[in-house]
């Protein structure tokens, strides 16, 4: 009995530890090898996303061409890679925005599923279209518009007649569109990430141009699908003789069909409308025009921003580069010194807020090069009214004394939610409010008072 109990416990422990042992095998790799493995996996996933972005619309538009065993097998292999990536990413140790290494499995899994869109990757990677293939007794395949060998008798080439397009093949291609869900986190990250060695404006322009090419590609494929589903000789692909080659018989080759359709889609984006007759096609053309207007507006808007940026002074560009370098160094410094995440967040938010308000131009930088008498006049203009609002200085007849104090005053920007003073701080400064307001908060969080523009506080802190 005791032996059986030990064996049972050992079996349970073995099954429970199998995933952990696999992960321990990965952890056993050297840091360099592990980094190379992760980089290879990341590049493979990006390559799969690019492939799917290009070929999923083609598969939907020409399903009988891509519903061959070789293409299906390739798609299944890529799906398995995506599923493996989802499983590994849900356990991958990472550094958060504050440089803290997150190793807790629960935190890693929660971050992956919620913040990084892991649930979309899991949902979109599962090959649900395989069930359509398994449930289908017959398999259709076409090459160059003609049926491949080994098909049942009576199979005919694909034409504008939808009954000649096997429905299960169309459903298979339709279900494969779920792979677009997997791309969402990657596309969002790609949109926010600048292209290396390119300025922000040129990077945006390049991305908009690539977006235009992709939209035209998807538009061409959707138009092709629409024409097939309309099931009429008056459909656009038949009106321009893209379906059946009436002179030689059979279907036109895929290259002719796609290139012609893609060219038409690009022309529509620039408001060269298709010659369509059917209501559904005209409705789709309205959508094409709206999308084209948005895409062109985005492109021309970025061109305008690029031209404006080229007219700016080189000093501002250098200043922006220095600020970016300073913020990157500050972020690395705080991470390296182990600053608490909350303190890192407050410092970064303050710097970002100050930059958005001043763009690096403090009063010292603006007026520091002026002669002393001009600097004194600037200080008097900026601060004397605030000094005279205090009873201590209001009755003081010595303007030189007040001017000397004004020369030592400085402007400080404080972001909303931060404390200027805390209970027990040494009160060495008086603060005059030029913009905004401050609240006086008790230890229990109760607001006991408020000071607004033109008032002062801190002289008794």
Helices and strands as residue ranges (DSSP letters): H 2-27, H 31-61, H 63-66, H 69-89, E 94-95, E 101-102, H 105-110, I 111-115, H 118-125, H 130-134, E 142-143, E 146-147, G 162-164, H 167-175, G 176-178, H 179-192, H 200-230, H 236-239, H 254-269, H 279-311, H 314-336, H 341-358, H 363-367, H 372-388, H 391-394, H 399-408, E 431-432, E 437-441, E 447-452, E 456-457
